[in-house]
Structure formats: structure tokens, C-alpha cells
């Protein structure tokens, strides 16, 4: 897991935040709800997803490179935004 922290770096976290913001913004626009709230939730979820998967032992994520991490972050953000939408 420490290798993932070292490998990600600040630039990857910023890119993950931007991807999560975009996913949340689109979800907010599609549902007609608060775009800013969904964007923040998406950004947090996108940044947290790779770390959660690394903590669960998914080691292929670190070997897949930045593109795989971004895809996983986008999927994680979409799932969390959908879950928040379903709860509300």
C-alpha cells in the first residue's frame, strides 16, 4: 500500500479530483440536483477509491498505471454519487 502512495503522487491526486468533479457535475446535471454537492462528493470518492482498493489488497491497480487508476477513480465516483442519489 505504501507503494501506491509513493507511486500516485500529488499530480495523480489532482487529476483524480478533476475526474471526480467532472463525474459529480455530470450526475448533478443529469438529475437536476445540486451540481456542486455532487461534484464535491465525486471528487472525494474518486480520490478515495484507489486507496480503499489498495487497502483491500487489490495490487493490480498499482501495476496498471495512471490510466487504470483514473478509470477506477471515475467508476468509484460514479458508484458513490449513485449511492448518495439512491439514499436521498
N, CA, C and O atoms as a MOPAC input file, in Angstrom:
PM7 MOZYME 1SCF
protein

 N      0.82300 1    -1.18100 1     0.00000 1
 C      0.00000 1     0.00000 1     0.00000 1
 C      0.86900 1     1.24700 1     0.00000 1
 O      0.48700 1     2.26400 1    -0.57800 1
 N      2.01500 1     1.18400 1     0.63100 1
 C      2.91300 1     2.32500 1     0.62900 1
 C      3.41800 1     2.61500 1    -0.77200 1
 O      3.66700 1     3.76800 1    -1.12200 1
 N      3.57000 1     1.57100 1    -1.57300 1
 C      3.99700 1     1.75800 1    -2.95400 1
 C      2.97500 1     2.54800 1    -3.75100 1
 O      3.33600 1     3.32700 1    -4.63300 1
 N      1.70200 1     2.35000 1    -3.44300 1
 C      0.66100 1     3.10700 1    -4.13700 1
 C      0.73400 1     4.57600 1    -3.75800 1
 O      0.58100 1     5.44900 1    -4.61200 1
 N      0.97000 1     4.85200 1    -2.47200 1
 C      1.09200 1     6.24200 1    -2.03500 1
 C      2.27000 1     6.93100 1    -2.72300 1
 O      2.16000 1     8.07700 1    -3.15900 1
 N      3.38700 1     6.22800 1    -2.81600 1
 C      4.56200 1     6.80000 1    -3.46100 1
 C      4.35400 1     6.94400 1    -4.96100 1
 O      4.77900 1     7.92900 1    -5.56400 1
 N      3.70300 1     5.96500 1    -5.55100 1
 C      3.50900 1     5.96900 1    -6.99600 1
 C      2.49600 1     6.99500 1    -7.47300 1
 O      2.63200 1     7.54300 1    -8.56700 1
 N      1.48000 1     7.25900 1    -6.65700 1
 C      0.44900 1     8.19400 1    -7.07900 1
 C      0.98100 1     9.61500 1    -7.18500 1
 O      0.92500 1    10.22300 1    -8.25300 1
 N      1.47800 1    10.12600 1    -6.12300 1
 C      1.98300 1    11.48300 1    -6.13900 1
 C      0.86200 1    12.50600 1    -6.13200 1
 O     -0.31700 1    12.16900 1    -6.24300 1
 N      1.25600 1    13.75800 1    -5.99800 1
 C      0.28100 1    14.84100 1    -5.90100 1
 C     -0.42200 1    15.08400 1    -7.23300 1
 O     -1.61000 1    15.40600 1    -7.25600 1
 N      0.29500 1    14.93400 1    -8.33200 1
 C     -0.31000 1    15.19100 1    -9.64100 1
 C     -1.45700 1    14.22300 1    -9.92400 1
 O     -2.49700 1    14.62200 1   -10.44700 1
 N     -1.26600 1    12.96000 1    -9.57800 1
 C     -2.31600 1    11.97100 1    -9.80900 1
 C     -3.52900 1    12.24700 1    -8.93100 1
 O     -4.66200 1    12.04300 1    -9.36600 1
 N     -3.31100 1    12.70400 1    -7.70800 1
 C     -4.43600 1    13.03500 1    -6.83700 1
 C     -5.22000 1    14.23200 1    -7.36900 1
 O     -6.44600 1    14.27400 1    -7.27200 1
 N     -4.50900 1    15.19100 1    -7.92700 1
 C     -5.19100 1    16.34400 1    -8.52000 1
 C     -5.99600 1    15.91500 1    -9.74000 1
 O     -7.12400 1    16.36800 1    -9.93500 1
 N     -5.42500 1    15.05100 1   -10.55100 1
 C     -6.15300 1    14.55600 1   -11.72800 1
 C     -7.35900 1    13.73700 1   -11.29100 1
 O     -8.42300 1    13.83400 1   -11.90200 1
 N     -7.21100 1    12.93300 1   -10.24600 1
 C     -8.34600 1    12.17300 1    -9.71900 1
 C     -9.44500 1    13.10600 1    -9.22500 1
 O    -10.62900 1    12.83800 1    -9.43100 1
 N     -9.06000 1    14.19100 1    -8.58000 1
 C    -10.05000 1    15.15800 1    -8.09500 1
 C    -10.79300 1    15.78900 1    -9.26200 1
 O    -12.00600 1    15.98500 1    -9.19100 1
 N    -10.08300 1    16.10600 1   -10.32800 1
 C    -10.72800 1    16.69700 1   -11.50400 1
 C    -11.67900 1    15.70400 1   -12.15200 1
 O    -12.77800 1    16.07400 1   -12.56500 1
 N    -11.26400 1    14.44600 1   -12.24400 1
 C    -12.14700 1    13.41200 1   -12.81400 1
 C    -13.38900 1    13.25200 1   -11.94300 1
 O    -14.50100 1    13.15400 1   -12.46300 1
 N    -13.21300 1    13.22500 1   -10.63700 1
 C    -14.35800 1    13.10100 1    -9.73800 1
 C    -15.28000 1    14.30500 1    -9.80400 1
 O    -16.50100 1    14.16000 1    -9.74700 1
 N    -14.69900 1    15.50100 1    -9.92400 1
 C    -15.52600 1    16.69900 1   -10.08600 1
 C    -16.37000 1    16.61300 1   -11.35300 1
 O    -17.54900 1    16.96800 1   -11.35100 1
 N    -15.75700 1    16.14100 1   -12.42600 1
 C    -16.48600 1    16.01700 1   -13.69000 1
 C    -17.61100 1    14.99200 1   -13.58700 1
 O    -18.72300 1    15.23700 1   -14.05400 1
 N    -17.32300 1    13.85800 1   -12.98400 1
 C    -18.35100 1    12.81900 1   -12.82700 1
 C    -19.49900 1    13.33500 1   -11.96000 1
 O    -20.66700 1    13.13400 1   -12.29500 1
 N    -19.17900 1    13.98700 1   -10.86600 1
 C    -20.21500 1    14.53000 1    -9.99500 1
 C    -21.01300 1    15.62800 1   -10.65800 1
 O    -22.23100 1    15.70000 1   -10.49400 1
 N    -20.33400 1    16.49200 1   -11.41100 1
 C    -21.02100 1    17.58300 1   -12.10500 1
 C    -22.00900 1    17.03100 1   -13.12900 1
 O    -23.13800 1    17.51300 1   -13.22900 1
 N    -21.58600 1    16.02400 1   -13.88700 1
 C    -22.47200 1    15.41400 1   -14.88500 1
 C    -23.65800 1    14.73800 1   -14.19400 1
 O    -24.79000 1    14.83800 1   -14.66700 1
 N    -23.40800 1    14.06100 1   -13.09200 1
 C    -24.50900 1    13.41000 1   -12.36900 1
 C    -25.48400 1    14.44100 1   -11.83500 1
 O    -26.69500 1    14.22700 1   -11.88100 1
 N    -24.97500 1    15.55900 1   -11.32900 1
 C    -25.85100 1    16.62100 1   -10.84900 1
 C    -26.65200 1    17.25000 1   -11.97500 1
 O    -27.82300 1    17.58600 1   -11.79800 1
 N    -26.02500 1    17.40900 1   -13.13200 1
 C    -26.72100 1    17.98600 1   -14.28200 1
 C    -27.79900 1    17.03400 1   -14.81100 1
 O    -28.86400 1    17.47600 1   -15.24100 1
 N    -27.51900 1    15.73900 1   -14.77800 1
 C    -28.49000 1    14.76100 1   -15.28500 1
 C    -29.70000 1    14.64300 1   -14.36600 1
 O    -30.82300 1    14.44300 1   -14.83100 1
 N    -29.47200 1    14.76400 1   -13.08100 1
 C    -30.57600 1    14.60100 1   -12.13600 1
 C    -31.27000 1    15.91100 1   -11.81600 1
 O    -32.35200 1    15.91200 1   -11.22800 1
 N    -30.65700 1    17.03200 1   -12.19700 1
 C    -31.25700 1    18.32500 1   -11.89800 1
 C    -31.10000 1    18.72900 1   -10.44900 1
 O    -31.81100 1    19.61200 1    -9.96900 1
 N    -30.19400 1    18.10700 1    -9.76100 1
 C    -29.94900 1    18.39600 1    -8.34700 1
 C    -28.73900 1    19.30000 1    -8.21600 1
 O    -28.26000 1    19.85700 1    -9.20400 1
 N    -28.25000 1    19.44300 1    -7.01000 1
 C    -27.11600 1    20.31200 1    -6.71100 1
 C    -25.84800 1    19.79900 1    -7.39200 1
 O    -25.27800 1    18.78700 1    -6.98400 1
 N    -25.42200 1    20.49900 1    -8.42100 1
 C    -24.23100 1    20.08300 1    -9.15400 1
 C    -22.98000 1    20.20200 1    -8.29000 1
 O    -22.08900 1    19.35600 1    -8.35400 1
 N    -22.92200 1    21.25300 1    -7.48600 1
 C    -21.73300 1    21.46400 1    -6.65900 1
 C    -21.58600 1    20.36800 1    -5.59400 1
 O    -20.48200 1    19.88500 1    -5.34300 1
 N    -22.68800 1    19.98900 1    -4.98200 1
 C    -22.64000 1    18.93700 1    -3.96200 1
 C    -22.19300 1    17.61500 1    -4.56600 1
 O    -21.33000 1    16.93300 1    -4.01300 1
 N    -22.77900 1    17.25600 1    -5.69900 1
 C    -22.38700 1    16.00300 1    -6.35300 1
 C    -20.94700 1    16.06700 1    -6.84300 1
 O    -20.25400 1    15.04900 1    -6.83700 1
 N    -20.48300 1    17.23900 1    -7.26600 1
 C    -19.10200 1    17.37600 1    -7.71800 1
 C    -18.12800 1    17.15300 1    -6.56600 1
 O    -17.10800 1    16.48600 1    -6.73800 1
 N    -18.43200 1    17.69900 1    -5.40600 1
 C    -17.56100 1    17.50100 1    -4.24200 1
 C    -17.56900 1    16.03900 1    -3.81400 1
 O    -16.51700 1    15.47000 1    -3.52000 1
 N    -18.74200 1    15.43300 1    -3.77700 1
 C    -18.83400 1    14.01200 1    -3.41100 1
 C    -18.06200 1    13.16800 1    -4.41600 1
 O    -17.34800 1    12.24400 1    -4.02700 1
 N    -18.19400 1    13.47300 1    -5.69500 1
 C    -17.47000 1    12.73500 1    -6.72900 1
 C    -15.96300 1    12.87700 1    -6.59800 1
 O    -15.23000 1    11.90600 1    -6.78600 1
 N    -15.49100 1    14.08100 1    -6.27600 1
 C    -14.05200 1    14.30400 1    -6.13100 1
 C    -13.48900 1    13.51600 1    -4.95200 1
 O    -12.43600 1    12.88800 1    -5.05900 1
 N    -14.19200 1    13.55600 1    -3.84200 1
 C    -13.72600 1    12.81500 1    -2.66000 1
 C    -13.73800 1    11.30700 1    -2.93900 1
 O    -12.80300 1    10.59400 1    -2.57300 1
 N    -14.78800 1    10.83700 1    -3.57900 1
 C    -14.88400 1     9.40300 1    -3.87300 1
 C    -13.81200 1     8.96700 1    -4.87200 1
 O    -13.23300 1     7.89100 1    -4.72500 1
 N    -13.54700 1     9.78200 1    -5.87100 1
 C    -12.52800 1     9.42200 1    -6.86500 1
 C    -11.14400 1     9.36400 1    -6.24400 1
 O    -10.34000 1     8.50600 1    -6.60700 1
 N    -10.85600 1    10.26300 1    -5.31400 1
 C     -9.55000 1    10.23500 1    -4.66300 1
 C     -9.44000 1     9.09800 1    -3.65600 1
 O     -8.34500 1     8.58400 1    -3.43000 1
 N    -10.54600 1     8.69800 1    -3.05100 1
 C    -10.50500 1     7.65100 1    -2.02800 1
 C    -10.52300 1     6.24000 1    -2.61000 1
 O     -9.97700 1     5.32200 1    -1.99800 1
 N    -11.13100 1     6.04800 1    -3.76300 1
 C    -11.30800 1     4.70900 1    -4.32100 1
 C     -9.99900 1     3.94800 1    -4.50800 1
 O     -9.93300 1     2.79600 1    -4.07900 1
 N     -8.95500 1     4.50800 1    -5.11700 1
 C     -7.71100 1     3.73000 1    -5.25400 1
 C     -7.10500 1     3.32700 1    -3.90800 1
 O     -6.52700 1     2.24700 1    -3.78900 1
 N     -7.23200 1     4.18100 1    -2.90500 1
 C     -6.68200 1     3.85400 1    -1.59200 1
 C     -7.49000 1     2.75800 1    -0.90700 1
 O     -6.92600 1     1.89100 1    -0.23900 1
 N     -8.79100 1     2.79600 1    -1.07100 1
 C     -9.64800 1     1.75000 1    -0.49400 1
 C     -9.33400 1     0.40600 1    -1.14500 1
 O     -9.21600 1    -0.61000 1    -0.46000 1
 N     -9.20100 1     0.40300 1    -2.47000 1
 C     -8.88300 1    -0.85000 1    -3.16200 1
 C     -7.49900 1    -1.36400 1    -2.76700 1
 O     -7.30400 1    -2.57100 1    -2.62600 1
 N     -6.54500 1    -0.46400 1    -2.59100 1
 C     -5.20800 1    -0.89000 1    -2.16300 1
 C     -5.25100 1    -1.46500 1    -0.75200 1
 O     -4.54700 1    -2.42800 1    -0.45000 1
 N     -6.07600 1    -0.87700 1     0.11200 1
 C     -6.20900 1    -1.39400 1     1.47300 1
 C     -6.87300 1    -2.76800 1     1.48200 1
 O     -6.61800 1    -3.57900 1     2.37200 1
 N     -7.72600 1    -3.02800 1     0.48800 1
 C     -8.38400 1    -4.32700 1     0.38100 1
 C     -7.49700 1    -5.38300 1    -0.27500 1
 O     -7.85500 1    -6.55900 1    -0.33200 1
 N     -6.34100 1    -4.95000 1    -0.76700 1
 C     -5.39700 1    -5.91300 1    -1.32500 1
 C     -5.41500 1    -6.03300 1    -2.83000 1
 O     -4.85500 1    -6.98900 1    -3.36700 1
 N     -6.03100 1    -5.11200 1    -3.52600 1
 C     -6.03500 1    -5.13500 1    -4.98600 1
 C     -4.70700 1    -4.54500 1    -5.44500 1
 O     -4.54800 1    -3.32600 1    -5.51600 1
 N     -3.76300 1    -5.41600 1    -5.75400 1
 C     -2.41900 1    -4.95700 1    -6.09100 1
 C     -2.25600 1    -4.68300 1    -7.57700 1
 O     -1.30700 1    -4.00200 1    -7.96400 1
 N     -3.13300 1    -5.18100 1    -8.41000 1
 C     -3.03400 1    -4.94500 1    -9.84700 1
 C     -3.26900 1    -3.48500 1   -10.19100 1
 O     -2.88900 1    -3.02700 1   -11.26800 1
 N     -3.88500 1    -2.76700 1    -9.29200 1
 C     -4.17200 1    -1.35400 1    -9.52200 1
 C     -2.88000 1    -0.55600 1    -9.65300 1
 O     -2.76900 1     0.29300 1   -10.53800 1
 N     -1.92400 1    -0.80800 1    -8.80600 1
 C     -0.65200 1    -0.07400 1    -8.84800 1
 C      0.14200 1    -0.42500 1   -10.10100 1
 O      0.86800 1     0.41800 1   -10.62900 1
 N      0.01300 1    -1.64900 1   -10.57600 1
 C      0.75000 1    -2.07500 1   -11.75500 1
 C      0.10300 1    -1.57200 1   -13.04100 1
 O      0.75000 1    -1.54900 1   -14.08800 1
 N     -1.14700 1    -1.17500 1   -12.97800 1
 C     -1.86300 1    -0.75000 1   -14.17800 1
 C     -1.52400 1     0.64000 1   -14.64700 1
 O     -1.82800 1     0.99100 1   -15.78700 1
 N     -0.91200 1     1.43400 1   -13.81800 1
 C     -0.52000 1     2.76600 1   -14.22200 1
 C     -1.58400 1     3.80800 1   -13.93800 1
 O     -2.63100 1     3.51800 1   -13.35900 1
 N     -1.29400 1     5.01500 1   -14.35600 1
 C     -2.16200 1     6.15300 1   -14.06800 1
 C     -3.51300 1     6.03600 1   -14.75100 1
 O     -4.53200 1     6.41100 1   -14.17100 1
 N     -3.53800 1     5.52700 1   -15.96300 1
 C     -4.81100 1     5.41500 1   -16.68800 1
 C     -5.78100 1     4.48800 1   -15.96800 1
 O     -6.96200 1     4.81200 1   -15.84500 1
 N     -5.31400 1     3.36700 1   -15.50000 1
 C     -6.17800 1     2.44100 1   -14.76200 1
 C     -6.65400 1     3.07100 1   -13.45800 1
 O     -7.80500 1     2.88400 1   -13.06400 1
 N     -5.78900 1     3.80800 1   -12.79100 1
 C     -6.17600 1     4.46900 1   -11.54800 1
 C     -7.26100 1     5.51000 1   -11.81900 1
 O     -8.19900 1     5.64800 1   -11.03300 1
 N     -7.14000 1     6.24000 1   -12.92200 1
 C     -8.16000 1     7.23100 1   -13.27900 1
 C     -9.49900 1     6.57600 1   -13.61400 1
 O    -10.55500 1     7.08200 1   -13.23300 1
 N     -9.45100 1     5.46600 1   -14.31800 1
 C    -10.68600 1     4.74700 1   -14.64600 1
 C    -11.35400 1     4.22700 1   -13.37600 1
 O    -12.56800 1     4.34300 1   -13.21000 1
 N    -10.56200 1     3.66100 1   -12.49500 1
 C    -11.10000 1     3.15500 1   -11.23200 1
 C    -11.66100 1     4.29800 1   -10.39500 1
 O    -12.70600 1     4.15000 1    -9.76200 1
 N    -10.97900 1     5.42400 1   -10.38800 1
 C    -11.47300 1     6.59200 1    -9.66100 1
 C    -12.78900 1     7.09500 1   -10.21500 1
 O    -13.68700 1     7.45500 1    -9.45400 1
 N    -12.91400 1     7.12500 1   -11.54300 1
 C    -14.16000 1     7.57000 1   -12.16700 1
 C    -15.30700 1     6.61400 1   -11.86400 1
 O    -16.42100 1     7.05200 1   -11.57700 1
 N    -15.04400 1     5.32800 1   -11.92600 1
 C    -16.08000 1     4.33400 1   -11.61900 1
 C    -16.47400 1     4.42100 1   -10.15000 1
 O    -17.65700 1     4.35900 1    -9.81500 1
 N    -15.49300 1     4.56300 1    -9.28400 1
 C    -15.78300 1     4.69800 1    -7.84900 1
 C    -16.60100 1     5.94000 1    -7.55500 1
 O    -17.53300 1     5.89900 1    -6.75200 1
 N    -16.25400 1     7.05400 1    -8.20600 1
 C    -17.01100 1     8.29100 1    -8.01000 1
 C    -18.44300 1     8.12900 1    -8.49900 1
 O    -19.37900 1     8.58000 1    -7.84000 1
 N    -18.61700 1     7.49100 1    -9.64900 1
 C    -19.96400 1     7.28400 1   -10.18200 1
 C    -20.79600 1     6.40500 1    -9.26100 1
 O    -21.98300 1     6.66100 1    -9.05600 1
 N    -20.17500 1     5.37000 1    -8.70500 1
 C    -20.91300 1     4.49100 1    -7.79600 1
 C    -21.31200 1     5.19600 1    -6.51000 1
 O    -22.42900 1     5.01600 1    -6.02400 1
 N    -20.41400 1     5.99400 1    -5.95500 1
 C    -20.72300 1     6.69800 1    -4.71000 1
 C    -21.79400 1     7.76200 1    -4.95300 1
 O    -22.70500 1     7.91900 1    -4.14000 1
 N    -21.69200 1     8.49100 1    -6.06400 1
 C    -22.72100 1     9.50000 1    -6.38400 1
 C    -24.07300 1     8.82700 1    -6.59300 1
 O    -25.09700 1     9.34500 1    -6.14700 1
 N    -24.08700 1     7.66900 1    -7.27300 1
 C    -25.34400 1     6.94000 1    -7.45700 1
 C    -25.90000 1     6.45100 1    -6.12500 1
 O    -27.11100 1     6.48000 1    -5.90400 1
 N    -25.02700 1     6.00800 1    -5.25200 1
 C    -25.47200 1     5.55200 1    -3.92800 1
 C    -26.04600 1     6.70400 1    -3.12600 1
 O    -27.08100 1     6.54500 1    -2.47800 1
 N    -25.39700 1     7.86000 1    -3.15500 1
 C    -25.92300 1     9.03700 1    -2.44700 1
 C    -27.26000 1     9.44500 1    -3.04400 1
 O    -28.18100 1     9.81200 1    -2.31300 1
 N    -27.37300 1     9.38500 1    -4.35100 1
 C    -28.62400 1     9.74000 1    -5.02900 1
 C    -29.73300 1     8.75900 1    -4.63200 1
 O    -30.87600 1     9.17000 1    -4.43500 1
 N    -29.41100 1     7.48500 1    -4.51300 1
 C    -30.40900 1     6.48200 1    -4.14400 1
 C    -30.85800 1     6.66500 1    -2.69200 1
 O    -32.02500 1     6.44000 1    -2.36900 1
 N    -29.94400 1     7.06700 1    -1.83000 1
 C    -30.28000 1     7.26600 1    -0.42900 1
 C    -31.17600 1     8.48200 1    -0.26600 1
 O    -32.11800 1     8.46200 1     0.52600 1
 N    -30.88500 1     9.54600 1    -1.01700 1
 C    -31.69900 1    10.74200 1    -0.92600 1
 C    -33.01500 1    10.48300 1    -1.58000 1
 O    -33.86900 1    11.36800 1    -1.62100 1

